[in-house]
Amino acid sequence: MATKKEKGDVRSILVNALVDYALEIQRSGYDWEEWWSKAGWEEESRLDWLQGRVFLARECATAVGAGMTDASLVEACRSGIRYREWYPDGRPELQDYLQKINKRPGSPGGQK
């Protein structure tokens, strides 16, 4: 039986795989929300490979009791895409955030 943390980890892997797949679908000129669950990409293509990752991650999540519905996956993917748009270089470190807020006018140590 998987622990709560392990289930969360598996869900994170699933959502990250879906975000990678959705972004690649968008780059290919398709609406990811319409196409993410459809099969039929050219064999051996990047989209086919990414779709396989999502399907495998979804099966693993289901096997440990951490499965997600299509609706919850789509919502999590939307959030993941927004997050990556906000932070294209990856997750910011606390130190980066503190430096940013300290540079704002009116903050202690900030611009006047």
N, CA, C and O atoms as a GROMACS GRO file, in nm:
protein
  448
    1MET      N    1   0.084  -0.118   0.000
    1MET     CA    2   0.000   0.000   0.000
    1MET      C    3   0.088   0.124   0.000
    1MET      O    4   0.181   0.135   0.080
    2ALA      N    5   0.060   0.216  -0.088
    2ALA     CA    6   0.140   0.338  -0.100
    2ALA      C    7   0.100   0.438   0.008
    2ALA      O    8  -0.017   0.448   0.046
    3THR      N    9   0.198   0.512   0.056
    3THR     CA   10   0.172   0.616   0.154
    3THR      C   11   0.115   0.739   0.084
    3THR      O   12   0.116   0.747  -0.039
    4LYS      N   13   0.066   0.833   0.162
    4LYS     CA   14   0.012   0.956   0.106
    4LYS      C   15   0.119   1.032   0.027
    4LYS      O   16   0.092   1.085  -0.081
    5LYS      N   17   0.240   1.036   0.080
    5LYS     CA   18   0.350   1.104   0.011
    5LYS      C   19   0.383   1.036  -0.122
    5LYS      O   20   0.402   1.102  -0.224
    6GLU      N   21   0.388   0.902  -0.120
    6GLU     CA   22   0.417   0.829  -0.243
    6GLU      C   23   0.309   0.853  -0.348
    6GLU      O   24   0.339   0.868  -0.466
    7LYS      N   25   0.184   0.856  -0.305
    7LYS     CA   26   0.075   0.883  -0.399
    7LYS      C   27   0.090   1.023  -0.457
    7LYS      O   28   0.068   1.044  -0.577
    8GLY      N   29   0.126   1.119  -0.373
    8GLY     CA   30   0.148   1.255  -0.421
    8GLY      C   31   0.263   1.262  -0.520
    8GLY      O   32   0.256   1.334  -0.620
    9ASP      N   33   0.368   1.187  -0.493
    9ASP     CA   34   0.483   1.182  -0.584
    9ASP      C   35   0.443   1.125  -0.720
    9ASP      O   36   0.483   1.177  -0.825
   10VAL      N   37   0.365   1.019  -0.718
   10VAL     CA   38   0.322   0.956  -0.844
   10VAL      C   39   0.230   1.051  -0.921
   10VAL      O   40   0.239   1.060  -1.043
   11ARG      N   41   0.143   1.120  -0.850
   11ARG     CA   42   0.057   1.219  -0.917
   11ARG      C   43   0.141   1.331  -0.979
   11ARG      O   44   0.111   1.376  -1.089
   12SER      N   45   0.244   1.375  -0.909
   12SER     CA   46   0.332   1.480  -0.963
   12SER      C   47   0.400   1.433  -1.091
   12SER      O   48   0.411   1.508  -1.188
   13ILE      N   49   0.446   1.309  -1.090
   13ILE     CA   50   0.509   1.253  -1.210
   13ILE      C   51   0.409   1.251  -1.325
   13ILE      O   52   0.442   1.286  -1.438
   14LEU      N   53   0.286   1.208  -1.295
   14LEU     CA   54   0.181   1.203  -1.397
   14LEU      C   55   0.152   1.342  -1.453
   14LEU      O   56   0.147   1.360  -1.575
   15VAL      N   57   0.132   1.439  -1.366
   15VAL     CA   58   0.100   1.574  -1.412
   15VAL      C   59   0.215   1.634  -1.491
   15VAL      O   60   0.192   1.697  -1.595
   16ASN      N   61   0.339   1.616  -1.446
   16ASN     CA   62   0.454   1.667  -1.521
   16ASN      C   63   0.466   1.603  -1.658
   16ASN      O   64   0.500   1.670  -1.755
   17ALA      N   65   0.438   1.474  -1.666
   17ALA     CA   66   0.440   1.406  -1.796
   17ALA      C   67   0.332   1.462  -1.887
   17ALA      O   68   0.355   1.483  -2.007
   18LEU      N   69   0.214   1.488  -1.831
   18LEU     CA   70   0.105   1.543  -1.911
   18LEU      C   71   0.136   1.686  -1.955
   18LEU      O   72   0.105   1.723  -2.068
   19VAL      N   73   0.196   1.766  -1.870
   19VAL     CA   74   0.233   1.903  -1.909
   19VAL      C   75   0.334   1.900  -2.023
   19VAL      O   76   0.320   1.976  -2.120
   20ASP      N   77   0.436   1.815  -2.014
   20ASP     CA   78   0.533   1.802  -2.124
   20ASP      C   79   0.462   1.766  -2.254
   20ASP      O   80   0.490   1.823  -2.359
   21TYR      N   81   0.371   1.671  -2.245
   21TYR     CA   82   0.296   1.624  -2.362
   21TYR      C   83   0.207   1.736  -2.417
   21TYR      O   84   0.204   1.759  -2.538
   22ALA      N   85   0.135   1.806  -2.329
   22ALA     CA   86   0.044   1.913  -2.371
   22ALA      C   87   0.121   2.025  -2.441
   22ALA      O   88   0.076   2.077  -2.543
   23LEU      N   89   0.235   2.062  -2.386
   23LEU     CA   90   0.315   2.169  -2.448
   23LEU      C   91   0.365   2.127  -2.586
   23LEU      O   92   0.371   2.209  -2.677
   24GLU      N   93   0.402   2.002  -2.600
   24GLU     CA   94   0.447   1.952  -2.731
   24GLU      C   95   0.330   1.950  -2.830
   24GLU      O   96   0.348   1.980  -2.949
   25ILE      N   97   0.212   1.915  -2.783
   25ILE     CA   98   0.093   1.918  -2.870
   25ILE      C   99   0.070   2.062  -2.918
   25ILE      O  100   0.043   2.085  -3.036
   26GLN      N  101   0.080   2.158  -2.826
   26GLN     CA  102   0.062   2.299  -2.864
   26GLN      C  103   0.167   2.342  -2.965
   26GLN      O  104   0.135   2.410  -3.063
   27ARG      N  105   0.291   2.304  -2.943
   27ARG     CA  106   0.398   2.341  -3.037
   27ARG      C  107   0.373   2.283  -3.176
   27ARG      O  108   0.418   2.338  -3.276
   28SER      N  109   0.300   2.172  -3.180
   28SER     CA  110   0.269   2.107  -3.308
   28SER      C  111   0.145   2.167  -3.374
   28SER      O  112   0.106   2.125  -3.483
   29GLY      N  113   0.084   2.266  -3.308
   29GLY     CA  114  -0.028   2.337  -3.369
   29GLY      C  115  -0.166   2.281  -3.336
   29GLY      O  116  -0.263   2.315  -3.404
   30TYR      N  117  -0.176   2.197  -3.234
   30TYR     CA  118  -0.304   2.138  -3.197
   30TYR      C  119  -0.351   2.193  -3.062
   30TYR      O  120  -0.271   2.246  -2.984
   31ASP      N  121  -0.480   2.180  -3.036
   31ASP     CA  122  -0.538   2.215  -2.907
   31ASP      C  123  -0.516   2.097  -2.813
   31ASP      O  124  -0.576   1.991  -2.832
   32TRP      N  125  -0.431   2.114  -2.713
   32TRP     CA  126  -0.395   2.001  -2.628
   32TRP      C  127  -0.515   1.944  -2.554
   32TRP      O  128  -0.521   1.823  -2.533
   33GLU      N  129  -0.611   2.028  -2.514
   33GLU     CA  130  -0.726   1.977  -2.439
   33GLU      C  131  -0.812   1.884  -2.523
   33GLU      O  132  -0.880   1.796  -2.470
   34GLU      N  133  -0.810   1.904  -2.653
   34GLU     CA  134  -0.885   1.816  -2.742
   34GLU      C  135  -0.807   1.689  -2.776
   34GLU      O  136  -0.866   1.582  -2.793
   35TRP      N  137  -0.674   1.701  -2.787
   35TRP     CA  138  -0.595   1.592  -2.842
   35TRP      C  139  -0.518   1.509  -2.741
   35TRP      O  140  -0.468   1.403  -2.778
   36TRP      N  141  -0.506   1.548  -2.616
   36TRP     CA  142  -0.417   1.479  -2.523
   36TRP      C  143  -0.453   1.333  -2.502
   36TRP      O  144  -0.364   1.250  -2.482
   37SER      N  145  -0.582   1.300  -2.505
   37SER     CA  146  -0.621   1.162  -2.477
   37SER      C  147  -0.643   1.078  -2.603
   37SER      O  148  -0.678   0.961  -2.593
   38LYS      N  149  -0.624   1.138  -2.719
   38LYS     CA  150  -0.647   1.066  -2.844
   38LYS      C  151  -0.520   0.997  -2.892
   38LYS      O  152  -0.410   1.053  -2.883
   39ALA      N  153  -0.536   0.879  -2.941
   39ALA     CA  154  -0.422   0.804  -2.995
   39ALA      C  155  -0.408   0.836  -3.144
   39ALA      O  156  -0.492   0.903  -3.202
   40GLY      N  157  -0.303   0.787  -3.202
   40GLY     CA  158  -0.290   0.799  -3.346
   40GLY      C  159  -0.176   0.888  -3.394
   40GLY      O  160  -0.172   0.924  -3.511
   41TRP      N  161  -0.085   0.924  -3.305
   41TRP     CA  162   0.030   0.999  -3.350
   41TRP      C  163   0.119   0.908  -3.432
   41TRP      O  164   0.116   0.785  -3.417
   42GLU      N  165   0.197   0.966  -3.517
   42GLU     CA  166   0.289   0.888  -3.599
   42GLU      C  167   0.382   0.808  -3.509
   42GLU      O  168   0.439   0.861  -3.414
   43GLU      N  169   0.395   0.678  -3.539
   43GLU     CA  170   0.482   0.593  -3.457
   43GLU      C  171   0.624   0.647  -3.454
   43GLU      O  172   0.675   0.700  -3.552
   44GLU      N  173   0.687   0.631  -3.336
   44GLU     CA  174   0.824   0.673  -3.315
   44GLU      C  175   0.840   0.825  -3.311
   44GLU      O  176   0.952   0.875  -3.302
   45SER      N  177   0.729   0.900  -3.318
   45SER     CA  178   0.738   1.046  -3.311
   45SER      C  179   0.749   1.089  -3.164
   45SER      O  180   0.721   1.011  -3.074
   46ARG      N  181   0.791   1.212  -3.142
   46ARG     CA  182   0.800   1.265  -3.006
   46ARG      C  183   0.663   1.265  -2.939
   46ARG      O  184   0.653   1.232  -2.821
   47LEU      N  185   0.558   1.302  -3.013
   47LEU     CA  186   0.423   1.301  -2.955
   47LEU      C  187   0.381   1.160  -2.913
   47LEU      O  188   0.320   1.142  -2.808
   48ASP      N  189   0.414   1.062  -2.994
   48ASP     CA  190   0.382   0.923  -2.961
   48ASP      C  191   0.456   0.881  -2.834
   48ASP      O  192   0.399   0.815  -2.747
   49TRP      N  193   0.581   0.919  -2.824
   49TRP     CA  194   0.663   0.884  -2.707
   49TRP      C  195   0.609   0.952  -2.582
   49TRP      O  196   0.596   0.888  -2.477
   50LEU      N  197   0.578   1.082  -2.591
   50LEU     CA  198   0.526   1.156  -2.475
   50LEU      C  199   0.390   1.102  -2.433
   50LEU      O  200   0.361   1.094  -2.314
   51GLN      N  201   0.308   1.066  -2.530
   51GLN     CA  202   0.178   1.008  -2.497
   51GLN      C  203   0.197   0.876  -2.423
   51GLN      O  204   0.123   0.847  -2.328
   52GLY      N  205   0.293   0.798  -2.464
   52GLY     CA  206   0.323   0.673  -2.394
   52GLY      C  207   0.366   0.696  -2.250
   52GLY      O  208   0.328   0.620  -2.161
   53ARG      N  209   0.444   0.801  -2.227
   53ARG     CA  210   0.484   0.836  -2.090
   53ARG      C  211   0.363   0.868  -2.004
   53ARG      O  212   0.354   0.825  -1.889
   54VAL      N  213   0.270   0.945  -2.060
   54VAL     CA  214   0.149   0.981  -1.986
   54VAL      C  215   0.066   0.857  -1.955
   54VAL      O  216   0.021   0.839  -1.842
   55PHE      N  217   0.048   0.772  -2.054
   55PHE     CA  218  -0.031   0.650  -2.031
   55PHE      C  219   0.034   0.562  -1.925
   55PHE      O  220  -0.035   0.507  -1.839
   56LEU      N  221   0.166   0.548  -1.931
   56LEU     CA  222   0.237   0.466  -1.832
   56LEU      C  223   0.226   0.528  -1.692
   56LEU      O  224   0.200   0.458  -1.595
   57ALA      N  225   0.246   0.659  -1.682
   57ALA     CA  226   0.236   0.726  -1.552
   57ALA      C  227   0.094   0.714  -1.497
   57ALA      O  228   0.075   0.700  -1.376
   58ARG      N  229  -0.004   0.721  -1.585
   58ARG     CA  230  -0.144   0.709  -1.540
   58ARG      C  231  -0.173   0.569  -1.490
   58ARG      O  232  -0.243   0.552  -1.390
   59GLU      N  233  -0.120   0.469  -1.557
   59GLU     CA  234  -0.137   0.331  -1.511
   59GLU      C  235  -0.070   0.310  -1.375
   59GLU      O  236  -0.127   0.246  -1.287
   60CYS      N  237   0.049   0.364  -1.359
   60CYS     CA  238   0.120   0.353  -1.230
   60CYS      C  239   0.042   0.422  -1.119
   60CYS      O  240   0.029   0.368  -1.009
   61ALA      N  241  -0.011   0.541  -1.147
   61ALA     CA  242  -0.088   0.614  -1.047
   61ALA      C  243  -0.213   0.534  -1.007
   61ALA      O  244  -0.247   0.526  -0.889
   62THR      N  245  -0.278   0.477  -1.103
   62THR     CA  246  -0.397   0.396  -1.075
   62THR      C  247  -0.360   0.273  -0.992
   62THR      O  248  -0.433   0.236  -0.901
   63ALA      N  249  -0.248   0.212  -1.025
   63ALA     CA  250  -0.205   0.090  -0.954
   63ALA      C  251  -0.178   0.114  -0.806
   63ALA      O  252  -0.196   0.024  -0.725
   64VAL      N  253  -0.133   0.235  -0.770
   64VAL     CA  254  -0.103   0.263  -0.629
   64VAL      C  255  -0.216   0.339  -0.561
   64VAL      O  256  -0.201   0.387  -0.448
   65GLY      N  257  -0.330   0.351  -0.629
   65GLY     CA  258  -0.445   0.418  -0.569
   65GLY      C  259  -0.440   0.568  -0.577
   65GLY      O  260  -0.502   0.637  -0.497
   66ALA      N  261  -0.366   0.621  -0.674
   66ALA     CA  262  -0.352   0.766  -0.689
   66ALA      C  263  -0.405   0.812  -0.824
   66ALA      O  264  -0.364   0.916  -0.874
   67GLY      N  265  -0.496   0.735  -0.882
   67GLY     CA  266  -0.550   0.769  -1.013
   67GLY      C  267  -0.623   0.902  -1.013
   67GLY      O  268  -0.670   0.948  -0.909
   68MET      N  269  -0.630   0.962  -1.130
   68MET     CA  270  -0.697   1.092  -1.146
   68MET      C  271  -0.795   1.082  -1.262
   68MET      O  272  -0.769   1.014  -1.361
   69THR      N  273  -0.907   1.151  -1.249
   69THR     CA  274  -1.005   1.156  -1.358
   69THR      C  275  -0.952   1.244  -1.470
   69THR      O  276  -0.857   1.320  -1.451
   70ASP      N  277  -1.012   1.231  -1.587
   70ASP     CA  278  -0.973   1.318  -1.698
   70ASP      C  279  -0.987   1.464  -1.660
   70ASP      O  280  -0.899   1.546  -1.688
   71ALA      N  281  -1.099   1.498  -1.596
   71ALA     CA  282  -1.124   1.638  -1.559
   71ALA      C  283  -1.017   1.691  -1.462
   71ALA      O  284  -0.968   1.802  -1.479
   72SER      N  285  -0.981   1.611  -1.364
   72SER     CA  286  -0.880   1.657  -1.268
   72SER      C  287  -0.742   1.663  -1.333
   72SER      O  288  -0.661   1.749  -1.298
   73LEU      N  289  -0.714   1.575  -1.427
   73LEU     CA  290  -0.587   1.581  -1.500
   73LEU      C  291  -0.579   1.707  -1.586
   73LEU      O  292  -0.475   1.773  -1.590
   74VAL      N  293  -0.688   1.740  -1.654
   74VAL     CA  294  -0.689   1.859  -1.738
   74VAL      C  295  -0.668   1.984  -1.653
   74VAL      O  296  -0.591   2.072  -1.690
   75GLU      N  297  -0.736   1.991  -1.539
   75GLU     CA  298  -0.720   2.108  -1.451
   75GLU      C  299  -0.577   2.117  -1.397
   75GLU      O  300  -0.518   2.225  -1.393
   76ALA      N  301  -0.522   2.004  -1.356
   76ALA     CA  302  -0.384   2.004  -1.307
   76ALA      C  303  -0.287   2.043  -1.418
   76ALA      O  304  -0.188   2.112  -1.393
   77CYS      N  305  -0.314   2.000  -1.538
   77CYS     CA  306  -0.228   2.033  -1.651
   77CYS      C  307  -0.236   2.182  -1.683
   77CYS      O  308  -0.134   2.245  -1.710
   78ARG      N  309  -0.356   2.239  -1.678
   78ARG     CA  310  -0.369   2.384  -1.699
   78ARG      C  311  -0.283   2.460  -1.599
   78ARG      O  312  -0.212   2.554  -1.635
   79SER      N  313  -0.290   2.418  -1.473
   79SER     CA  314  -0.210   2.483  -1.369
   79SER      C  315  -0.061   2.466  -1.396
   79SER      O  316   0.017   2.559  -1.378
   80GLY      N  317  -0.022   2.345  -1.438
   80GLY     CA  318   0.119   2.319  -1.469
   80GLY      C  319   0.170   2.402  -1.584
   80GLY      O  320   0.283   2.449  -1.582
   81ILE      N  321   0.086   2.421  -1.685
   81ILE     CA  322   0.126   2.504  -1.800
   81ILE      C  323   0.142   2.648  -1.756
   81ILE      O  324   0.239   2.714  -1.794
   82ARG      N  325   0.047   2.699  -1.677
   82ARG     CA  326   0.059   2.838  -1.626
   82ARG      C  327   0.186   2.853  -1.542
   82ARG      O  328   0.257   2.953  -1.555
   83TYR      N  329   0.214   2.757  -1.458
   83TYR     CA  330   0.333   2.761  -1.374
   83TYR      C  331   0.458   2.770  -1.459
   83TYR      O  332   0.548   2.850  -1.431
   84ARG      N  333   0.465   2.688  -1.562
   84ARG     CA  334   0.583   2.691  -1.649
   84ARG      C  335   0.594   2.822  -1.727
   84ARG      O  336   0.704   2.867  -1.758
   85GLU      N  337   0.479   2.884  -1.759
   85GLU     CA  338   0.483   3.014  -1.824
   85GLU      C  339   0.538   3.120  -1.728
   85GLU      O  340   0.615   3.207  -1.769
   86TRP      N  341   0.499   3.112  -1.602
   86TRP     CA  342   0.545   3.208  -1.502
   86TRP      C  343   0.692   3.188  -1.469
   86TRP      O  344   0.764   3.285  -1.445
   87TYR      N  345   0.735   3.063  -1.466
   87TYR     CA  346   0.872   3.031  -1.426
   87TYR      C  347   0.940   2.945  -1.535
   87TYR      O  348   0.960   2.825  -1.514
   88PRO      N  349   0.974   3.005  -1.648
   88PRO     CA  350   1.031   2.926  -1.758
   88PRO      C  351   1.167   2.864  -1.725
   88PRO      O  352   1.207   2.766  -1.788
   89ASP      N  353   1.237   2.920  -1.626
   89ASP     CA  354   1.368   2.866  -1.589
   89ASP      C  355   1.360   2.765  -1.476
   89ASP      O  356   1.462   2.725  -1.420
   90GLY      N  357   1.239   2.723  -1.441
   90GLY     CA  358   1.222   2.628  -1.332
   90GLY      C  359   1.177   2.697  -1.204
   90GLY      O  360   1.162   2.819  -1.199
   91ARG      N  361   1.156   2.617  -1.104
   91ARG     CA  362   1.106   2.667  -0.977
   91ARG      C  363   1.204   2.764  -0.915
   91ARG      O  364   1.323   2.734  -0.904
   92PRO      N  365   1.155   2.883  -0.875
   92PRO     CA  366   1.246   2.978  -0.813
   92PRO      C  367   1.284   2.934  -0.672
   92PRO      O  368   1.206   2.868  -0.603
   93GLU      N  369   1.401   2.970  -0.632
   93GLU     CA  370   1.446   2.942  -0.497
   93GLU      C  371   1.398   3.054  -0.405
   93GLU      O  372   1.372   3.165  -0.451
   94LEU      N  373   1.386   3.025  -0.278
   94LEU     CA  374   1.342   3.125  -0.182
   94LEU      C  375   1.430   3.249  -0.187
   94LEU      O  376   1.379   3.361  -0.178
   95GLN      N  377   1.560   3.231  -0.200
   95GLN     CA  378   1.651   3.344  -0.205
   95GLN      C  379   1.619   3.435  -0.323
   95GLN      O  380   1.624   3.558  -0.310
   96ASP      N  381   1.586   3.377  -0.440
   96ASP     CA  382   1.549   3.457  -0.558
   96ASP      C  383   1.425   3.542  -0.528
   96ASP      O  384   1.419   3.659  -0.564
   97TYR      N  385   1.328   3.480  -0.463
   97TYR     CA  386   1.204   3.550  -0.430
   97TYR      C  387   1.231   3.665  -0.333
   97TYR      O  388   1.180   3.775  -0.351
   98LEU      N  389   1.311   3.640  -0.231
   98LEU     CA  390   1.341   3.744  -0.133
   98LEU      C  391   1.415   3.861  -0.197
   98LEU      O  392   1.389   3.976  -0.164
   99GLN      N  393   1.506   3.831  -0.287
   99GLN     CA  394   1.577   3.938  -0.356
   99GLN      C  395   1.481   4.021  -0.441
   99GLN      O  396   1.493   4.143  -0.447
  100LYS      N  397   1.387   3.955  -0.505
  100LYS     CA  398   1.290   4.023  -0.591
  100LYS      C  399   1.201   4.115  -0.509
  100LYS      O  400   1.181   4.230  -0.548
  101ILE      N  401   1.147   4.067  -0.397
  101ILE     CA  402   1.057   4.152  -0.320
  101ILE      C  403   1.132   4.264  -0.249
  101ILE      O  404   1.074   4.369  -0.224
  102ASN      N  405   1.256   4.244  -0.216
  102ASN     CA  406   1.334   4.348  -0.150
  102ASN      C  407   1.372   4.461  -0.245
  102ASN      O  408   1.414   4.568  -0.200
  103LYS      N  409   1.357   4.440  -0.374
  103LYS     CA  410   1.388   4.544  -0.472
  103LYS      C  411   1.266   4.631  -0.503
  103LYS      O  412   1.278   4.732  -0.573
  104ARG      N  413   1.150   4.592  -0.451
  104ARG     CA  414   1.028   4.670  -0.478
  104ARG      C  415   1.029   4.800  -0.399
  104ARG      O  416   1.075   4.804  -0.285
  105PRO      N  417   0.976   4.906  -0.460
  105PRO     CA  418   0.965   5.032  -0.387
  105PRO      C  419   0.880   5.015  -0.262
  105PRO      O  420   0.777   4.948  -0.264
  106GLY      N  421   0.924   5.076  -0.154
  106GLY     CA  422   0.849   5.069  -0.028
  106GLY      C  423   0.882   4.951   0.058
  106GLY      O  424   0.838   4.946   0.173
  107SER      N  425   0.957   4.856   0.007
  107SER     CA  426   0.994   4.741   0.091
  107SER      C  427   1.122   4.773   0.165
  107SER      O  428   1.202   4.854   0.119
  108PRO      N  429   1.143   4.710   0.280
  108PRO     CA  430   1.268   4.736   0.353
  108PRO      C  431   1.387   4.703   0.263
  108PRO      O  432   1.397   4.592   0.212
  109GLY      N  433   1.472   4.796   0.246
  109GLY     CA  434   1.590   4.774   0.161
  109GLY      C  435   1.561   4.792   0.013
  109GLY      O  436   1.649   4.775  -0.071
  110GLY      N  437   1.436   4.826  -0.018
  110GLY     CA  438   1.398   4.841  -0.159
  110GLY      C  439   1.425   4.981  -0.212
  110GLY      O  440   1.482   5.065  -0.142
  111GLN      N  441   1.385   5.004  -0.335
  111GLN     CA  442   1.406   5.133  -0.398
  111GLN      C  443   1.313   5.235  -0.333
  111GLN      O  444   1.205   5.202  -0.284
  112LYS      N  445   1.357   5.358  -0.333
  112LYS     CA  446   1.277   5.465  -0.272
  112LYS      C  447   1.210   5.546  -0.379
  112LYS      O  448   1.138   5.641  -0.348
   0.00000   0.00000   0.00000
